[in-house]
């Protein structure tokens, strides 16, 4: 993509991110690296990035509601959502459209005021419905080409934080959040 087209795409992504009242994240491949670990007792283990979590907390502090919609069910995700103060957790949502519609209605948020970050084909229904869509570079091309922002960081390794900072920057809240740590 040439520089002029990149600039137009970035401007569009910033305008979309500026409108967000709700940011929804997938879990596997976004908040984690997508690997599944099982203990010898069959318990599913997941690793979450601490900086991603702080990015989510910053979003919430700056007035953007956060939710998780994931196709899988995991106690580890319940614990992480509770740790981050995420009240809107939808697990086992193989068809994510229903959970998304219910969430928009419950919060009184229009689709154009919502964002979604997902990394695979089953995320496309939300990626194509929300106002701001983000993904990771490792996502399949059909996902990447439908997103407004593609993170340079990998899932589970700072991609969520990168997107949170992009949104905060678009909304003029990032510098305020940084300044609060310098006082």
N, C-alpha and C positions, 0 to 999 in steps of 0.2 A: 504494500500500500504506500502510495507516495505521501509526502509530508502534508500536502493540502487536504487529502482525504483523511489522514490520521487526525488532523486538527479538527475537522468537521465532526468526526466520530467522537473525539474527546469532548468537544463542546456539547454534543447531544447527550453523552453519558453524564456529564456534569449537570445539565439541566434536569435530566431525569432523577438523578440522585438528590438534587436539591429539594424535590417535592416529597421525598419519602417520609412517611409517618410510621411505617412498619417495614422491617427487614426480616425475611424468613431465610433460614439456612437449612440445607440438607445436612446430614451428619457424615456418613461414610464417604470418603473421598474429598470432603470439604473441611469438616472439623477434625477429621482423622485422615491418615494417609491412605485409607481404604483397605488396609490389611485387617484380617480377622485373626485374632489369637484366641486359642481355647486352652484353658487349664486342663490338668489331668482329670479334674472332676467334671469337665464339660462346661465350665463357666466361660462365657465370652468376655474377653478383655479388650479394651480400647485405650489408645493413648491420645490425650488431648494436649494441645499446645497452650501454655500459660499466657503467651502474648495474644493469641487469638481470643482467649477468654477475657483479657483486659480490654481488648478492642470492643467486645460485646458490651462490657460494663460501661465503657465510654459512650457508646451509642445510646444506651439506656439513660445515662446521666444527662445526655443532651436532648432527650425527648423523643428518641426514635424507639418505638416498641420493637421487641425482638421475639421471634417464634422459631420453633424447630418443627419441620415436617420430614419424617423419614419413613421409608418402607419397612425397615426392620424394627424389631423390638429388642430393647436391651436395658437391663438394670443400670449399666454403666452410663447410658445416656440420661436416664432419669436422675441419677446422682449428679451428673455434670450440669444438667439444666437447673437443678435445685441450687447447686453451688453458685451458679451465675445469676440466680434470681429470675430465670426464664419461666414464666407462669404458663406460657402457651406452648405445650409440647404435644405433638400428634405423632404417635408411633404406630407402626403396622399399617401405614397408609400406602398401600401398593398403587392405588389410583389416587394421586395426591390432589386432584381437583376438588373432591368433596371436602377435604380438610381445609383447603385454601378458601373455598367459598364460605364455609362456616366461620372461619377466622375473620374474613373481611366483614361479614355480617355482624359477628359478635363485637368487633372493635369499631364498627362504623367507618371503615376505611375503604376508599375507592381503589379499584385495581391499579389505577395510575399512580396512586400514593403508596403502593406496596412494591417491595423489591424481593428478589429471590436469588439465592446462590445455590446452584446444583451442578453436578458433573457428569450426568449420564442421560441416556435417551429417555428414561422414565421421568426425568425432570423437565422434559420439553413442554408438557402441558402448562406448567407454571411459568417457565422461562418465557413462553410466548403470550402469557396473559398479564403478567405484571408490568409495572411501569419501568422498572430498572432490573435488568438481569445480569448476573455475574457468574463466572465460572473460573476454573483453573486451566492452565496451559495443557495439562494432561488429558483434559476432556476430549471426547471424540469430536471431529470436525463439525458434524451437524449441530452439536451443542455450542461449540465456540462461535460459529458464524451467526448464531441467533442471539448471542449475548452482547450487551452494551459495553461490558468491561471483562477482560480476561486478566486474571491475576498472574503476576510473574512468579509468585511464591507457590509452592506445592500445597495441596490439601494436607492439613495437619501440621504444616510447617510455616505458618504465617500468612496463608492466603486470606483467611477470615479477617485478620488484623489489617491487612492491606486494603481490603474492601471497606472495612469500617472506617479507616482513615480517609479513604477516597470520599465516602459519604459525608463524613464530618467536615472535610475540606470543602465540599460542594455546598454544604449548609452554613459555612462560616463558623463552625464550632471547634475546629481542630486547634487553632491557635489558642483559644480560650482554655481548652482542655490542657494544652501544654503549659500555658502560663500558670494554671492552678498548681502545677508540680514544681514550679520555680519559686514560689513564694515561701 
